[in-house]
Amino acid sequence: MKKTEKITGKELIGMGFKSGKWFPEALDYVNSKELTEVEMMEYLQQYRPGPEIPLLEEPAVFNINIKAENELEEENVEKVVTSMEVLMKTPTLVKGAIMPDACPTGPAGTIPVGGIAVAKNAIHPGMHSADICCSVMLTDFGNANPKEVLDAAHSITHFGPGGRDRTTQFRFPADLLEEIENNVFLNNQKCISAARSHLGTQGDGNHFLFVGKSKKTGNTMLITHHGSRGFGANLYARGMKVAEQFRKELSPKTLKQNAWIPYETEEGKAYWEALQIIRKWTKKNHECIHDATLEKLGIEQENRFWNEHNFVFKDGDLFYHAKGATPLDSKFMPDITGPRLIPLNMSEPVLIVEGKTTANNLGFAPHGAGRNISRTQHRKSKTGTFLEIFEEETQDLDVRFFSKEIDITELPSAYKNAETVRNQMEEFGLGEVIDEVIPYGCIMAGDWQKNAPWKRKRRRK
């Protein structure tokens, strides 16, 4: 039979094959084996793209654990529900839910904050977003003076962009570094550099270091809130690129932000492992700050627990994408050591909760108070100087901004009414409050961009 002449990638595309990473290997095989045309086509059939996976005709069922209490909230809830209706047509999704703190984060079809989307055998990087494993940790400091705890923690923590210089970096665990170097998604200089320098840092935005007293015991508690910083953001960027490759091949009509990595592929397994490494790093990130504060004060911790509220949780072949939702079910947390934490705003208690999985909560609770309006809208809604607004909203609290610049978009008025969130938690069965950490004070990044070097330079010009 007639042997085929050497073929090119363009010819493969002309035969109806989609360009992919398999091209070089296939071309090398076909062109080196002197195959007949029949033999070549038989070999290439394994790479023939299957039928495209369409969007679901109707959205997969999702539970609505939120209701509007006023006109402003009506608009917010409407946008959240609309976005979920589009999102839940993604072909991998089987069920979902939204929490009382839900708020939209992008165009319709983007998972909202306070949203849960459950996929079968698929991981959607866009549904956990760049702030992978955003989480909270509590350490019980016993009868320590809350001001002394806040002062000590202030001298140790790090807010704002970038990380620590070499002289102030925490010692990096050798076993964790080995895991990073053995994962194809994480073993690159950008990831490793961020993992080292960002350890013991908290970033910006709504991340905080909070000190208060237990309503039940009177003990002083330190609570930190942050995610995986640049380390996780780098994984997210790489994950989205891989997911996009699969989207183009498997389901081009799926929205780009909802692209997925099939779990049963080599990439899917590696990405899941990378998420677990990010989780370990983020937990260590919290521990560095807490342990250094304990050491500075010469105090032994009485208790500690933590939970993430922005992650992907696995149960068999189902992947629960919680974009700002607190896991109640212990099956989602292999290292569970205590109840869960739900912060509301700097002037409200941090809630300590427990709860059971129900049909409507899917094993989750809210992660905080959420927002009804954007930061920009909130700024425009306020009158008076930043200092006047700050003093009014933080009366009797020791509130500090690491950058020494007030960020009014993190003040209590920027968030949903805390009482409303608590009432809806009770109404929809989203966890039982077993204790509260009454606020003494907190530290946040503040408006670190206000006097950023590039802005000062612009003003001088």
C-alpha positions as a LaTeX table, in Angstrom:
\begin{tabular}{lrrr}
\hline
Residue & $x$ (\AA) & $y$ (\AA) & $z$ (\AA) \\
\hline
Met1 & 0.00 & 0.00 & 0.00 \\
Lys2 & 1.10 & 3.55 & $-0.71$ \\
Lys3 & 3.11 & 5.20 & 2.05 \\
Thr4 & 2.12 & 8.72 & 3.05 \\
Glu5 & 4.42 & 11.67 & 2.47 \\
Lys6 & 5.47 & 13.71 & 5.47 \\
Ile7 & 2.59 & 15.79 & 6.81 \\
Thr8 & 2.48 & 19.08 & 8.70 \\
Gly9 & 0.39 & 20.55 & 11.47 \\
Lys10 & $-1.54$ & 22.64 & 8.93 \\
Glu11 & $-2.51$ & 19.46 & 7.11 \\
Leu12 & $-3.74$ & 17.91 & 10.37 \\
Ile13 & $-5.93$ & 20.96 & 10.95 \\
Gly14 & $-7.17$ & 20.64 & 7.37 \\
Met15 & $-8.22$ & 17.06 & 8.22 \\
Gly16 & $-10.44$ & 18.40 & 10.99 \\
Phe17 & $-8.12$ & 17.98 & 13.98 \\
Lys18 & $-7.80$ & 20.74 & 16.60 \\
Ser19 & $-4.36$ & 22.09 & 17.33 \\
Gly20 & $-3.07$ & 20.87 & 20.69 \\
Lys21 & $-0.05$ & 19.80 & 22.68 \\
Trp22 & $-0.36$ & 16.34 & 21.10 \\
Phe23 & 0.64 & 17.69 & 17.67 \\
Pro24 & 4.46 & 17.32 & 17.94 \\
Glu25 & 4.29 & 13.74 & 19.24 \\
Ala26 & 1.72 & 12.70 & 16.63 \\
Leu27 & 3.61 & 14.32 & 13.76 \\
Asp28 & 6.85 & 12.71 & 14.86 \\
Tyr29 & 5.18 & 9.29 & 15.03 \\
Val30 & 3.38 & 9.57 & 11.70 \\
Asn31 & 6.39 & 10.96 & 9.84 \\
Ser32 & 8.90 & 8.49 & 11.27 \\
Lys33 & 6.96 & 5.25 & 10.87 \\
Glu34 & 6.34 & 5.36 & 7.11 \\
Leu35 & 2.67 & 4.56 & 7.65 \\
Thr36 & 0.18 & 3.93 & 4.91 \\
Glu37 & $-2.65$ & 6.42 & 4.63 \\
Val38 & $-5.03$ & 3.93 & 6.27 \\
Glu39 & $-2.58$ & 3.23 & 9.10 \\
Met40 & $-2.04$ & 6.96 & 9.61 \\
Met41 & $-5.77$ & 7.67 & 9.86 \\
Glu42 & $-6.29$ & 4.75 & 12.25 \\
Tyr43 & $-3.54$ & 6.15 & 14.48 \\
Leu44 & $-4.89$ & 9.72 & 14.35 \\
Gln45 & $-8.46$ & 8.75 & 15.28 \\
Gln46 & $-7.49$ & 8.78 & 18.97 \\
Tyr47 & $-6.99$ & 12.53 & 18.64 \\
Arg48 & $-10.22$ & 13.20 & 16.78 \\
Pro49 & $-12.17$ & 15.74 & 18.86 \\
Gly50 & $-15.35$ & 14.39 & 20.39 \\
Pro51 & $-18.67$ & 16.19 & 20.18 \\
Glu52 & $-18.78$ & 19.55 & 21.90 \\
Ile53 & $-20.45$ & 19.55 & 25.31 \\
Pro54 & $-23.42$ & 21.95 & 25.18 \\
Leu55 & $-24.62$ & 24.21 & 27.96 \\
Leu56 & $-27.48$ & 22.86 & 30.06 \\
Glu57 & $-30.86$ & 23.84 & 28.65 \\
Glu58 & $-32.10$ & 24.70 & 32.14 \\
Pro59 & $-29.95$ & 25.82 & 35.08 \\
Ala60 & $-29.04$ & 23.11 & 37.59 \\
Val61 & $-31.01$ & 23.59 & 40.80 \\
Phe62 & $-29.54$ & 26.01 & 43.32 \\
Asn63 & $-30.84$ & 26.99 & 46.76 \\
Ile64 & $-31.44$ & 30.63 & 47.63 \\
Asn65 & $-30.55$ & 31.28 & 51.29 \\
Ile66 & $-30.94$ & 35.04 & 51.08 \\
Lys67 & $-33.75$ & 37.57 & 50.97 \\
Ala68 & $-33.82$ & 41.32 & 50.46 \\
Glu69 & $-34.69$ & 43.51 & 53.44 \\
Asn70 & $-34.76$ & 46.82 & 51.55 \\
Glu71 & $-34.65$ & 48.36 & 48.06 \\
Leu72 & $-30.85$ & 48.35 & 47.91 \\
Glu73 & $-30.72$ & 44.68 & 48.79 \\
Glu74 & $-33.42$ & 43.87 & 46.24 \\
Glu75 & $-31.13$ & 45.02 & 43.44 \\
Asn76 & $-28.21$ & 43.09 & 44.90 \\
Val77 & $-30.19$ & 39.85 & 45.31 \\
Glu78 & $-31.63$ & 40.15 & 41.81 \\
Lys79 & $-28.15$ & 40.46 & 40.31 \\
Val80 & $-26.88$ & 37.51 & 42.35 \\
Val81 & $-29.76$ & 35.24 & 41.35 \\
Thr82 & $-29.46$ & 36.26 & 37.68 \\
Ser83 & $-25.76$ & 35.51 & 37.70 \\
Met84 & $-26.36$ & 32.11 & 39.31 \\
Glu85 & $-29.02$ & 31.25 & 36.72 \\
Val86 & $-26.48$ & 31.76 & 33.94 \\
Leu87 & $-23.67$ & 30.08 & 35.88 \\
Met88 & $-25.71$ & 26.97 & 36.63 \\
Lys89 & $-26.07$ & 26.21 & 32.91 \\
Thr90 & $-22.38$ & 25.24 & 32.90 \\
Pro91 & $-22.50$ & 21.57 & 31.83 \\
Thr92 & $-20.41$ & 20.19 & 34.71 \\
Leu93 & $-22.62$ & 21.64 & 37.47 \\
Val94 & $-25.19$ & 19.55 & 39.33 \\
Lys95 & $-26.32$ & 21.81 & 42.21 \\
Gly96 & $-25.54$ & 25.05 & 44.00 \\
Ala97 & $-26.49$ & 27.55 & 46.68 \\
Ile98 & $-26.17$ & 31.19 & 47.64 \\
Met99 & $-25.64$ & 32.56 & 51.14 \\
Pro100 & $-27.05$ & 35.65 & 52.95 \\
Asp101 & $-23.80$ & 37.57 & 52.33 \\
Ala102 & $-23.94$ & 37.02 & 48.56 \\
Cys103 & $-22.96$ & 39.85 & 46.21 \\
Pro104 & $-22.12$ & 39.93 & 42.49 \\
Thr105 & $-18.49$ & 39.97 & 41.36 \\
Gly106 & $-18.70$ & 40.34 & 37.60 \\
Pro107 & $-20.92$ & 39.91 & 34.54 \\
Ala108 & $-23.86$ & 37.51 & 34.63 \\
Gly109 & $-22.62$ & 33.94 & 34.83 \\
Thr110 & $-19.74$ & 34.74 & 37.20 \\
Ile111 & $-19.99$ & 32.96 & 40.54 \\
Pro112 & $-20.93$ & 35.56 & 43.18 \\
Val113 & $-19.25$ & 35.99 & 46.52 \\
Gly114 & $-21.35$ & 33.81 & 48.81 \\
Gly115 & $-21.96$ & 31.33 & 46.02 \\
Ile116 & $-21.46$ & 27.56 & 45.97 \\
Ala117 & $-21.29$ & 25.59 & 42.73 \\
Val118 & $-20.97$ & 21.80 & 42.77 \\
Ala119 & $-19.33$ & 20.20 & 39.72 \\
Lys120 & $-18.96$ & 16.55 & 38.80 \\
Asn121 & $-15.38$ & 15.46 & 38.09 \\
Ala122 & $-14.31$ & 19.01 & 37.24 \\
Ile123 & $-12.35$ & 21.84 & 38.85 \\
His124 & $-13.19$ & 25.40 & 37.80 \\
Pro125 & $-10.32$ & 27.79 & 38.68 \\
Gly126 & $-12.54$ & 30.80 & 38.01 \\
Met127 & $-14.93$ & 29.62 & 40.71 \\
His128 & $-12.31$ & 29.87 & 43.46 \\
Ser129 & $-10.65$ & 32.95 & 41.90 \\
Ala130 & $-7.15$ & 34.32 & 42.52 \\
Asp131 & $-7.48$ & 34.56 & 46.31 \\
Ile132 & $-7.29$ & 30.79 & 46.77 \\
Cys133 & $-7.91$ & 29.54 & 50.30 \\
Cys134 & $-8.88$ & 32.89 & 51.77 \\
Ser135 & $-9.30$ & 31.82 & 55.39 \\
Val136 & $-9.48$ & 32.72 & 59.07 \\
Met137 & $-7.50$ & 31.43 & 62.06 \\
Leu138 & $-8.17$ & 31.97 & 65.78 \\
Thr139 & $-5.69$ & 31.55 & 68.63 \\
Asp140 & $-6.81$ & 31.76 & 72.26 \\
Phe141 & $-4.32$ & 33.92 & 74.25 \\
Gly142 & $-5.95$ & 33.19 & 77.60 \\
Asn143 & $-6.14$ & 36.19 & 79.95 \\
Ala144 & $-3.61$ & 38.27 & 77.98 \\
Asn145 & $-4.17$ & 42.03 & 77.71 \\
Pro146 & $-5.82$ & 42.67 & 74.31 \\
Lys147 & $-3.85$ & 45.89 & 73.71 \\
Glu148 & $-0.57$ & 44.07 & 74.32 \\
Val149 & $-1.63$ & 41.32 & 71.91 \\
Leu150 & $-2.59$ & 43.85 & 69.24 \\
Asp151 & 0.66 & 45.81 & 69.74 \\
Ala152 & 2.77 & 42.65 & 69.51 \\
Ala153 & 0.93 & 41.41 & 66.43 \\
His154 & 1.25 & 44.87 & 64.82 \\
Ser155 & 5.04 & 44.66 & 65.16 \\
Ile156 & 5.07 & 41.25 & 63.44 \\
Thr157 & 2.44 & 41.21 & 60.69 \\
His158 & 2.83 & 42.66 & 57.20 \\
Phe159 & 0.11 & 44.28 & 55.07 \\
Gly160 & 0.24 & 45.84 & 51.64 \\
Pro161 & 1.76 & 44.80 & 48.31 \\
Gly162 & 4.73 & 42.49 & 47.91 \\
Gly163 & 6.34 & 40.42 & 50.60 \\
Arg164 & 9.09 & 40.45 & 53.19 \\
Asp165 & 12.73 & 41.16 & 52.40 \\
Arg166 & 15.29 & 38.43 & 53.03 \\
Thr167 & 16.17 & 39.73 & 56.49 \\
Thr168 & 12.60 & 39.48 & 57.80 \\
Gln169 & 11.35 & 36.34 & 56.04 \\
Phe170 & 10.12 & 33.38 & 58.07 \\
Arg171 & 11.99 & 30.10 & 57.74 \\
Phe172 & 10.41 & 28.10 & 54.94 \\
Pro173 & 9.45 & 24.47 & 55.73 \\
Ala174 & 11.67 & 22.07 & 53.75 \\
Asp175 & 8.93 & 19.47 & 53.32 \\
Leu176 & 6.54 & 22.06 & 51.89 \\
Leu177 & 9.20 & 23.29 & 49.46 \\
Glu178 & 9.71 & 19.71 & 48.28 \\
Glu179 & 5.99 & 19.35 & 47.58 \\
Ile180 & 6.00 & 22.61 & 45.62 \\
Glu181 & 8.98 & 21.51 & 43.53 \\
Asn182 & 7.28 & 18.20 & 42.71 \\
Asn183 & 4.11 & 19.80 & 41.33 \\
Val184 & 4.03 & 20.80 & 37.68 \\
Phe185 & 1.76 & 23.80 & 38.34 \\
Leu186 & 3.89 & 25.23 & 41.17 \\
Asn187 & 7.49 & 24.36 & 40.28 \\
Asn188 & 8.53 & 27.66 & 38.73 \\
Gln189 & 10.59 & 30.53 & 40.04 \\
Lys190 & 7.68 & 32.99 & 40.20 \\
Cys191 & 5.62 & 30.70 & 42.42 \\
Ile192 & 8.50 & 29.68 & 44.66 \\
Ser193 & 9.69 & 33.27 & 45.10 \\
Ala194 & 6.17 & 34.39 & 46.10 \\
Ala195 & 5.79 & 31.42 & 48.46 \\
Arg196 & 9.00 & 32.41 & 50.28 \\
Ser197 & 8.60 & 36.20 & 50.46 \\
His198 & 4.84 & 36.31 & 51.11 \\
Leu199 & 4.93 & 33.89 & 54.04 \\
Gly200 & 3.77 & 35.79 & 57.13 \\
Thr201 & 2.01 & 38.54 & 55.13 \\
Gln202 & $-1.65$ & 39.47 & 54.82 \\
Gly203 & $-2.09$ & 41.54 & 51.66 \\
Asp204 & $-4.78$ & 44.20 & 51.46 \\
Gly205 & $-8.50$ & 44.61 & 50.76 \\
Asn206 & $-10.74$ & 43.11 & 53.44 \\
His207 & $-7.97$ & 41.06 & 55.08 \\
Phe208 & $-7.39$ & 41.86 & 58.73 \\
Leu209 & $-5.81$ & 41.06 & 62.08 \\
Phe210 & $-8.50$ & 41.21 & 64.79 \\
Val211 & $-8.19$ & 41.08 & 68.59 \\
Gly212 & $-11.15$ & 40.65 & 70.93 \\
Lys213 & $-12.51$ & 38.76 & 73.89 \\
Ser214 & $-14.62$ & 35.62 & 73.99 \\
Lys215 & $-18.14$ & 36.37 & 75.17 \\
Lys216 & $-18.23$ & 32.95 & 76.84 \\
Thr217 & $-14.83$ & 32.76 & 78.57 \\
Gly218 & $-13.48$ & 36.33 & 78.58 \\
Asn219 & $-10.23$ & 35.08 & 77.04 \\
Thr220 & $-8.36$ & 37.24 & 74.54 \\
Met221 & $-8.49$ & 35.95 & 70.97 \\
Leu222 & $-6.32$ & 36.80 & 67.96 \\
Ile223 & $-7.95$ & 36.22 & 64.56 \\
Thr224 & $-6.31$ & 36.69 & 61.15 \\
His225 & $-7.99$ & 36.77 & 57.76 \\
His226 & $-6.11$ & 36.39 & 54.49 \\
Gly227 & $-5.53$ & 34.02 & 51.59 \\
Ser228 & $-2.60$ & 32.57 & 49.69 \\
Arg229 & $-1.29$ & 35.90 & 48.38 \\
Gly230 & 0.91 & 35.86 & 45.25 \\
Phe231 & 1.60 & 32.14 & 45.61 \\
Gly232 & $-2.06$ & 31.28 & 45.06 \\
Ala233 & $-2.57$ & 33.99 & 42.46 \\
Asn234 & 0.16 & 32.44 & 40.32 \\
Leu235 & $-1.52$ & 29.03 & 40.50 \\
Tyr236 & $-4.85$ & 30.60 & 39.56 \\
Ala237 & $-3.34$ & 32.24 & 36.47 \\
Arg238 & $-1.79$ & 28.98 & 35.29 \\
Gly239 & $-4.96$ & 27.03 & 36.09 \\
Met240 & $-7.11$ & 29.40 & 34.04 \\
Lys241 & $-4.83$ & 28.96 & 31.02 \\
Val242 & $-5.09$ & 25.17 & 31.20 \\
Ala243 & $-8.85$ & 25.34 & 31.77 \\
Glu244 & $-9.21$ & 27.59 & 28.73 \\
Gln245 & $-7.44$ & 25.00 & 26.56 \\
Phe246 & $-9.94$ & 22.39 & 27.70 \\
Arg247 & $-12.85$ & 24.81 & 27.22 \\
Lys248 & $-11.96$ & 25.44 & 23.58 \\
Glu249 & $-11.79$ & 21.71 & 22.95 \\
Leu250 & $-14.66$ & 20.44 & 25.08 \\
Ser251 & $-17.25$ & 23.20 & 25.46 \\
Pro252 & $-16.60$ & 26.43 & 23.52 \\
Lys253 & $-20.02$ & 27.83 & 24.50 \\
Thr254 & $-19.12$ & 27.71 & 28.19 \\
Leu255 & $-18.22$ & 31.18 & 29.49 \\
Lys256 & $-14.46$ & 31.71 & 29.76 \\
Gln257 & $-14.67$ & 32.42 & 33.49 \\
Asn258 & $-16.36$ & 29.03 & 33.95 \\
Ala259 & $-13.81$ & 26.94 & 32.05 \\
Trp260 & $-12.83$ & 23.73 & 33.81 \\
Ile261 & $-10.04$ & 21.18 & 34.13 \\
Pro262 & $-11.41$ & 17.61 & 33.99 \\
Tyr263 & $-10.35$ & 15.97 & 37.25 \\
Glu264 & $-9.61$ & 12.58 & 35.68 \\
Thr265 & $-6.92$ & 14.04 & 33.41 \\
Glu266 & $-3.27$ & 14.32 & 34.31 \\
Glu267 & $-3.71$ & 18.09 & 34.57 \\
Gly268 & $-6.75$ & 17.70 & 36.81 \\
Lys269 & $-4.95$ & 15.48 & 39.30 \\
Ala270 & $-1.94$ & 17.82 & 39.38 \\
Tyr271 & $-4.14$ & 20.89 & 39.85 \\
Trp272 & $-6.01$ & 19.26 & 42.73 \\
Glu273 & $-2.68$ & 18.42 & 44.38 \\
Ala274 & $-1.53$ & 22.01 & 43.83 \\
Leu275 & $-4.65$ & 23.29 & 45.61 \\
Gln276 & $-3.84$ & 21.13 & 48.64 \\
Ile277 & $-0.29$ & 22.52 & 48.71 \\
Ile278 & $-1.68$ & 26.06 & 48.55 \\
Arg279 & $-3.93$ & 25.15 & 51.48 \\
Lys280 & $-0.95$ & 23.95 & 53.55 \\
Trp281 & 1.00 & 27.10 & 52.73 \\
Thr282 & $-1.90$ & 29.38 & 53.68 \\
Lys283 & $-2.42$ & 27.63 & 57.00 \\
Lys284 & 1.31 & 28.03 & 57.69 \\
Asn285 & 1.03 & 31.69 & 56.74 \\
His286 & $-1.51$ & 32.23 & 59.54 \\
Glu287 & 0.55 & 30.17 & 61.99 \\
Cys288 & 3.69 & 32.25 & 61.41 \\
Ile289 & 1.93 & 35.43 & 62.56 \\
His290 & 0.14 & 33.79 & 65.49 \\
Asp291 & 3.18 & 31.86 & 66.74 \\
Ala292 & 5.50 & 34.87 & 66.50 \\
Thr293 & 3.00 & 36.95 & 68.51 \\
Leu294 & 2.75 & 34.26 & 71.18 \\
Glu295 & 6.54 & 34.02 & 71.34 \\
Lys296 & 7.00 & 37.79 & 71.65 \\
Leu297 & 4.60 & 37.88 & 74.60 \\
Gly298 & 5.90 & 34.67 & 76.15 \\
Ile299 & 2.44 & 33.10 & 76.09 \\
Glu300 & 1.32 & 29.52 & 75.42 \\
Gln301 & $-1.79$ & 29.19 & 73.29 \\
Glu302 & $-4.89$ & 27.73 & 74.95 \\
Asn303 & $-6.67$ & 26.78 & 71.73 \\
Arg304 & $-6.52$ & 27.25 & 67.97 \\
Phe305 & $-8.72$ & 26.50 & 65.00 \\
Trp306 & $-9.15$ & 27.71 & 61.44 \\
Asn307 & $-11.18$ & 27.32 & 58.30 \\
Glu308 & $-10.94$ & 28.43 & 54.72 \\
His309 & $-13.97$ & 30.03 & 53.06 \\
Asn310 & $-12.76$ & 30.39 & 49.48 \\
Phe311 & $-11.72$ & 27.00 & 48.19 \\
Val312 & $-12.69$ & 23.81 & 46.36 \\
Phe313 & $-13.82$ & 20.91 & 48.53 \\
Lys314 & $-13.99$ & 17.31 & 47.28 \\
Asp315 & $-16.57$ & 14.66 & 48.20 \\
Gly316 & $-16.22$ & 11.60 & 45.97 \\
Asp317 & $-16.58$ & 12.77 & 42.38 \\
Leu318 & $-18.20$ & 16.07 & 43.40 \\
Phe319 & $-16.19$ & 19.28 & 43.72 \\
Tyr320 & $-17.77$ & 22.00 & 45.85 \\
His321 & $-16.55$ & 25.41 & 44.69 \\
Ala322 & $-17.18$ & 27.77 & 47.62 \\
Lys323 & $-16.58$ & 31.36 & 46.55 \\
Gly324 & $-16.84$ & 32.95 & 49.97 \\
Ala325 & $-18.72$ & 30.31 & 51.97 \\
Thr326 & $-17.74$ & 28.65 & 55.25 \\
Pro327 & $-17.71$ & 24.82 & 55.37 \\
Leu328 & $-19.85$ & 23.42 & 58.17 \\
Asp329 & $-19.47$ & 19.73 & 57.29 \\
Ser330 & $-16.30$ & 18.16 & 58.74 \\
Lys331 & $-15.89$ & 16.02 & 55.60 \\
Phe332 & $-14.66$ & 19.16 & 53.84 \\
Met333 & $-11.85$ & 19.77 & 56.36 \\
Pro334 & $-9.50$ & 16.84 & 57.00 \\
Asp335 & $-7.67$ & 18.68 & 59.80 \\
Ile336 & $-10.70$ & 20.04 & 61.63 \\
Thr337 & $-9.92$ & 20.90 & 65.26 \\
Gly338 & $-12.82$ & 23.08 & 66.33 \\
Pro339 & $-15.79$ & 25.20 & 65.27 \\
Arg340 & $-15.83$ & 27.67 & 62.36 \\
Leu341 & $-15.29$ & 31.41 & 62.21 \\
Ile342 & $-17.52$ & 34.00 & 60.52 \\
Pro343 & $-16.31$ & 37.63 & 60.74 \\
Leu344 & $-18.85$ & 40.39 & 60.03 \\
Asn345 & $-17.14$ & 43.81 & 60.23 \\
Met346 & $-14.57$ & 45.49 & 62.47 \\
Ser347 & $-17.21$ & 46.76 & 64.92 \\
Glu348 & $-19.11$ & 43.48 & 65.20 \\
Pro349 & $-18.21$ & 40.21 & 66.93 \\
Val350 & $-16.55$ & 37.39 & 65.03 \\
Leu351 & $-19.03$ & 34.53 & 65.21 \\
Ile352 & $-17.91$ & 31.07 & 66.31 \\
Val353 & $-20.32$ & 28.57 & 64.79 \\
Glu354 & $-21.14$ & 24.92 & 64.37 \\
Gly355 & $-23.72$ & 23.33 & 62.12 \\
Lys356 & $-24.99$ & 20.37 & 60.16 \\
Thr357 & $-25.43$ & 19.74 & 56.46 \\
Thr358 & $-28.98$ & 20.25 & 55.21 \\
Ala359 & $-30.59$ & 20.04 & 51.78 \\
Asn360 & $-30.51$ & 23.80 & 51.36 \\
Asn361 & $-27.11$ & 24.71 & 52.86 \\
Leu362 & $-25.12$ & 21.89 & 51.12 \\
Gly363 & $-22.85$ & 21.85 & 54.20 \\
Phe364 & $-21.95$ & 25.55 & 54.19 \\
Ala365 & $-22.58$ & 28.82 & 56.06 \\
Pro366 & $-21.89$ & 32.47 & 55.11 \\
His367 & $-18.31$ & 33.73 & 55.29 \\
Gly368 & $-19.07$ & 37.24 & 56.50 \\
Ala369 & $-21.37$ & 40.19 & 55.96 \\
Gly370 & $-20.78$ & 40.83 & 52.25 \\
Arg371 & $-21.50$ & 44.08 & 50.41 \\
Asn372 & $-24.58$ & 45.59 & 48.82 \\
Ile373 & $-22.67$ & 48.21 & 46.82 \\
Ser374 & $-19.19$ & 48.53 & 45.33 \\
Arg375 & $-16.30$ & 50.32 & 47.02 \\
Thr376 & $-16.65$ & 53.23 & 44.60 \\
Gln377 & $-20.38$ & 53.57 & 45.31 \\
His378 & $-19.70$ & 53.46 & 49.03 \\
Arg379 & $-17.10$ & 56.27 & 48.81 \\
Lys380 & $-19.55$ & 58.43 & 46.86 \\
Ser381 & $-22.32$ & 57.81 & 49.42 \\
Lys382 & $-20.32$ & 59.20 & 52.36 \\
Thr383 & $-20.06$ & 62.83 & 53.44 \\
Gly384 & $-17.45$ & 64.45 & 55.64 \\
Thr385 & $-13.71$ & 63.91 & 55.86 \\
Phe386 & $-12.24$ & 60.42 & 56.01 \\
Leu387 & $-11.13$ & 61.10 & 59.59 \\
Glu388 & $-14.62$ & 62.20 & 60.63 \\
Ile389 & $-16.20$ & 59.11 & 59.05 \\
Phe390 & $-13.54$ & 56.89 & 60.63 \\
Glu391 & $-13.98$ & 58.31 & 64.14 \\
Glu392 & $-17.76$ & 58.01 & 63.95 \\
Glu393 & $-17.73$ & 54.36 & 62.84 \\
Thr394 & $-14.90$ & 53.07 & 65.06 \\
Gln395 & $-15.79$ & 54.74 & 68.36 \\
Asp396 & $-14.32$ & 52.90 & 71.39 \\
Leu397 & $-12.31$ & 50.55 & 69.12 \\
Asp398 & $-8.55$ & 50.41 & 68.55 \\
Val399 & $-8.59$ & 50.34 & 64.74 \\
Arg400 & $-5.30$ & 50.73 & 62.88 \\
Phe401 & $-4.32$ & 50.91 & 59.23 \\
Phe402 & $-0.90$ & 49.45 & 58.47 \\
Ser403 & $-0.27$ & 52.03 & 55.74 \\
Lys404 & $-1.37$ & 54.83 & 58.12 \\
Glu405 & $-3.98$ & 55.84 & 55.51 \\
Ile406 & $-7.69$ & 55.38 & 56.26 \\
Asp407 & $-9.63$ & 53.11 & 53.90 \\
Ile408 & $-13.28$ & 54.04 & 54.42 \\
Thr409 & $-14.39$ & 51.19 & 52.13 \\
Glu410 & $-13.48$ & 48.78 & 54.94 \\
Leu411 & $-15.46$ & 50.58 & 57.64 \\
Pro412 & $-18.66$ & 48.96 & 58.99 \\
Ser413 & $-20.96$ & 51.01 & 56.73 \\
Ala414 & $-19.36$ & 49.41 & 53.66 \\
Tyr415 & $-20.86$ & 46.04 & 54.58 \\
Lys416 & $-24.32$ & 44.54 & 54.83 \\
Asn417 & $-26.20$ & 44.88 & 58.08 \\
Ala418 & $-24.70$ & 42.30 & 60.42 \\
Glu419 & $-27.97$ & 41.66 & 62.24 \\
Thr420 & $-29.67$ & 40.85 & 58.93 \\
Val421 & $-27.00$ & 38.28 & 58.07 \\
Arg422 & $-27.30$ & 36.68 & 61.51 \\
Asn423 & $-31.09$ & 36.54 & 61.30 \\
Gln424 & $-30.95$ & 34.89 & 57.88 \\
Met425 & $-28.36$ & 32.40 & 59.11 \\
Glu426 & $-30.90$ & 31.31 & 61.72 \\
Glu427 & $-33.85$ & 31.39 & 59.32 \\
Phe428 & $-32.16$ & 29.23 & 56.67 \\
Gly429 & $-30.31$ & 26.89 & 59.06 \\
Leu430 & $-26.80$ & 28.08 & 58.20 \\
Gly431 & $-24.98$ & 27.34 & 61.42 \\
Glu432 & $-25.50$ & 27.89 & 65.14 \\
Val433 & $-23.55$ & 30.60 & 66.99 \\
Ile434 & $-21.88$ & 29.00 & 70.02 \\
Asp435 & $-19.65$ & 31.95 & 71.01 \\
Glu436 & $-18.69$ & 35.42 & 69.87 \\
Val437 & $-15.39$ & 37.31 & 69.92 \\
Ile438 & $-16.27$ & 40.83 & 71.05 \\
Pro439 & $-14.01$ & 43.35 & 69.25 \\
Tyr440 & $-11.21$ & 45.25 & 70.96 \\
Gly441 & $-9.48$ & 46.40 & 67.80 \\
Cys442 & $-8.00$ & 45.39 & 64.48 \\
Ile443 & $-5.35$ & 46.12 & 61.87 \\
Met444 & $-6.01$ & 46.37 & 58.14 \\
Ala445 & $-3.87$ & 47.41 & 55.17 \\
Gly446 & $-5.60$ & 50.75 & 54.69 \\
Asp447 & $-5.36$ & 52.82 & 51.52 \\
Trp448 & $-1.75$ & 51.86 & 50.79 \\
Gln449 & $-2.01$ & 53.28 & 47.24 \\
Lys450 & $-2.75$ & 56.84 & 48.42 \\
Asn451 & 0.90 & 57.74 & 48.91 \\
Ala452 & 2.39 & 55.10 & 46.64 \\
Pro453 & 5.72 & 56.19 & 45.08 \\
Trp454 & 4.28 & 56.38 & 41.56 \\
Lys455 & 1.45 & 58.65 & 42.77 \\
Arg456 & 3.84 & 60.97 & 44.63 \\
Lys457 & 5.96 & 61.23 & 41.49 \\
Arg458 & 2.89 & 62.09 & 39.40 \\
Arg459 & 1.85 & 64.82 & 41.86 \\
Arg460 & 5.34 & 66.38 & 41.79 \\
Lys461 & 5.10 & 66.66 & 38.02 \\
\hline
\end{tabular}
